[in-house]
């Protein structure tokens, strides 16, 4: 490894236009750490909020730190150096030079329910993220990259795919994923929803996709969507869901909209179904005069409402085995160069993408 410096993008959380590049000395891995050459980074909606200073709803995440932070959490890279004892019996995870790896989002979240302390280990805030050429990771903060995926495809998995996986399998025992025969409703065609569509379809479930774009809905059909709904031309899409399911509703809803969609999700969910709260692209607060009584709505159909903050390392590994068994390839909408990071953020924020937006870092 001839390089002696790391190139990185940094933000003061003051907007896309203020993203800056800088260099830093090449770090060395310590005990039970590895140095990774980062090859590809995928963007998430969270990353746009961090850069704009809007990621402030988690009290356990320090969003107002004054020093610049490296954004982004999702990467695929190659191990180039291994710290002392990383390959000894004292380490739970072993890596060797040349291994292709993926980052986990909350680095300390290894198994089970996430805790507040794990939120302090989130990549791209509060920890420096992965939009840089090299980064040191704890050995336990990485998973093996699927062999059948390119770097750009594999980089799409850590947040979008794992979040979708947890939305569908969160209540099933580890090692026993399911979904066959269930109806899954996917809101929109962003990274999480498209991942959920692919997972549910491969598992043998029925899928319903909503979007404001007929062109995107046609693409969703090609990925296996059984039903599609344009919510612009059919604003009462919850009624359409009930019709498509014979009055039963969806067993699982990936609730990505937030303020303008949650009430409708309660009207579209099956008795005993689950609404996985993932995002809030339509807003974080109800519209004036809209008083959503979540308690009553949950009672009406015995619904489980569960927030999803990604998932633990062991379920990530479980998902990778599923992707390999079914030959699933994440949908990459567009790839930008490392020097085009600002343009990549702006493109994602515009919302015209289908699937994932990726920045190619290494050669």
N, C-alpha and C positions, 0 to 999 in steps of 0.2 A: 504494500500500500504506500504509494509515493506521495500522496497528498498530506499536507501539514495543517490545513485550515478547513473549517466548516463554513459553508455558505448557508445563510438562513434568512428567512423573511420574518419580520417582527411587526407587532402592532402595539400602539398605545391605547387601543380600543376606542379610536376616534375616527373610524371610517375607512372605506376601501382606498380612497385616494391618499391616505397617509401611511399605507403599508410601505415599509422600507426594507432594503437589503443590507446585510452586514456580514462581516467575517469574524470568526473566533478561532482560537487555537484548537487543534484536534484533541478531543478528550480521550482519556484512557479508562478502560473498564476496571472497576475495583472488584472486591470479592463478590462472587455470585452475580456478576454483571457481564454483559456482552456489549461490544460496539457493533452497531449495524450501519451498513451503507444503505441509505434509503433510495429506492428505485422509483417508487410511485406513491402518490398521496391522493386519496379521494376526499372530496369536500362534502360536508353535511350542512344542513340549515343552521345547526348550532354554531358552526364556524363563522357564518355571516353575522350572527348575533354577537359573538365575542368581538369580532373586529369592529362592529358598530357600537360596542359598549352597551348592548341591550340584554346580555345574558345575566340577569340579576334577580331571578326568581328563586334560586337555590341559596338559602342562607349559609349552607355549609361550603359554598364555593365563593372564594374571595374574588369578586369581579372588578374591584376598583384598584387593583395594585398599580402603583404609579410607574413602575419600570416596564420596559417593553417586554412583550411575551411572544414566543413563537406559537402561531396558531396551528390548528388541525390535530386530529387524533388518529386518523386511519392511514396506515402505511403498509407497504410490502417492501421488504429489503433483504439484504444478505449479511449474515454474520461475518465480520472481518477480523475480530479479535475477541478473545475470551479471557475474562479475568480469573484471578487465582481462586481455586476451589470450585469453580463453576462446573467442573466435570468430576467432582468427588462425590462420595456418598452423602456428604453433608448438605448437598443441594437437592431439592425436590425435582428440579428440571435441569437437564444437561443439553448443551448446544456445542456444536463444533464449527470451525471456520468453513464457510461455504454453504451452511444451512440457509434455506430461504424461509423467512419468518414474517408474521403479521403482528402488529401491535394490538394489545387489548386496551380498551378505553380507560376504565378505572383500574389502574395498575395493581392495586392490592385486592381487587374483588376476584377471588379465586373460586369460591363455591357458595351456594346458598343465597339468601337474601342480602342485598346490598345494605351497608350500614353507613352512617354519617361519616365515619372516618375514611371510608373508601372514596367518598366524593372529593376528599382532599388530594387524591392521587389521579385525578382526571387529566388526561393529556389535552393540551391546547387550552387550558384553564382549569385549575390553577397552576398546573405544571406546564413548563415549556412543551410545546407540541412537536409535530413531526415535519413541518414544512421547512426542512433543512436537509443538507446532504448527508450528514452523519448524526447519530444520536446514541448515547449509552442508555441501555434498558436493564432493569433487573431481569435475571433469567426467567423469573416467573411471570414477567409482563409481556411475554411473547407466546405465540402458538405457531405450529408448523403450517406453512402455506400449502394449499392443495396443489398437487403436482400437475393437475390438468388445466390450471388457470395461468394466464399470463400475469405479469406483475401488475398491470393496470387493472385487470379483472379482480385479482386477489385483494388489491388495496380497497376494494369496495365492500369488503365483508365486515370489518370490525364494528361499526355502528349500525348501518342500515340493515344488513342481513341478520346480525345477532338480535337486534331489536325486534325484527319481524319473527324470528325464530322463537323468541321468548313470548311474544304475543300469542302465538299459536300453541306453544308447548309448555308455558309457564307452570301449569297445574299438573303436568304429567311427570312421573318419576324420571330422574336422569337415566338415560339409556333406553327409554321407552317412548320415543317420539310417536305422535299419531297424527290424526287429521282425516283419515279416510272416512268418507261419507258425511263429513261436516261441511257446512256452508260458511265461507269466510268472505266478509265484505271488506274491500280495500278502498280507502278514500284517496283519490288522486293517483298520480303516476310518478311520484318522486321515488327516491331510493328505497325507502322502507316499504312502501306499498308495492313496488315492482318486485322487490325481494320476497315479500309475503305472497304475492301472486305465484311466483315460481315455486316457492316452498309448498304452498297449499296444493297447487296443481300436481306436483310430483308426489305428494303424500296421498293423492286420490280424493281430495276434497273438491267441493263445488265452489266456484269463485265468482264474485260480483265486483266489478270495478266501476268507480265513479270518476268523472272528469268533465271539465268544461270544453274539452277539445275532441271532436269526432275523430280527428286524425290519430290522436293518442289512444283513443278507445279501440281503433282498428288495430293498432300495434299491440294493445293488451290482448285482443282476441288471438293474435298470432302466438302469444305466449301461453295461451290456454284458458283465457277468461271465458267462463260459461255464459255470463251475462254482463252487459255494460249499460251504464246510465249516464247520459249527459245532464248534469245538474243545472246547466244554464237553461236548456230547453225543457227540462223536467225538474223544476225546483222542489216539488214534493217527492223527492227521490225515495223517501222512506216508504211511501205507499207502493212505489214500483218494486221495492225490495220484497215487501209482503206479498205482492202479486206473483213475483218470480218464484217465491218459496212456498206457494200454496197457502199463504196465511201464517206460516210458521215463523218466519224471520231468520236472521243470520245467527249461527252459533257463536261466531267470533267476529268482532268488528275491530279493525285497526283504525282507531279514532285519531286522525291526524289533523283535523280541522280546528277543533277547539270551540270557541265561543259560538260560531254560527252553525255548528254541526252536531254538537253533543246531544241537544234535545231531539234531533231527528234520529240519532243513533239509538236512543232509548226506544223510539217508536219502531225501529227496524230490527231490534234484537229479539232472538227467540227466548222463550221461557227457559230459565236456567242458563242463559247464554252469558258471554263475557264481552265486555267492552274494554279494550286495551288502550288506555290513554297514552298516546305517543307524542303528539305535537299540537301545535296551536297556530297553524298558518293563517287561520281566519281571525285570529285575535286571542288575547288572554283574558278578556273581560266580557261578560254578557252585554248585549246592546241595552241602552236605557229602556226601562220598562219591561225587560225580559227577565223574569224571576224564575229560573230553573230550579225546581224543588227536587234535588237529586235524591233525597231520602224517599220521597213518594215514588219517583220514577223507578228507582231500584226495586222497591217493593212490588210494583205492579207486575213485573215478570220475573221476580226472584233473580235479579241480574247481579253479576259480579262486575264491579268497576275497579280496575286495577291500573295504577300508573306503572309505566315501564321505563326504567332507566338502564337500557342496554341489558347485559347479562353477565354472569360470571365466566371465568376462564374455562371451567369444565364443560359448560353448556356450549361455549364457542367451539371447543374441540368436538363435541357431539354433533354440532351442526356441520362442521367440516366433513365428518364422516358421511353425513347425509348427502352433502353436495357431491362428494366423490362417488358415492354409490349410484346417484341419479344423474351424474354428468351435468350438473347445473352450472351455467356460465352467467355471472352477473351481467346486466345490461349496462354497457358504458355508452353514454350519450355523446360525450365529446372529451378529447384529450388535449390539454394545453401544455406548453413548455414551462419549465421552471421560471423563466423570465416573464412569463405571461400570467403570473399569479393574480394580479389585480383584475385582469380581464376574466379569469376563471371565476373569481368571487362574484363579479358583477353579473356574469352569465347565469350562475346558479341563482342569484337573488332575483333575477328577472322571472324565474319560474317557468321558462319555456322548455326545460329539459325533460327527457323521458328516461328515467333510470338515474345513473350516476355521472358526475362530472369529476374528471381525474386530472391531476397535474403530474406530468412525467418529470422525475427529478434526476435520476441517473441515466447514463448512456445505455 
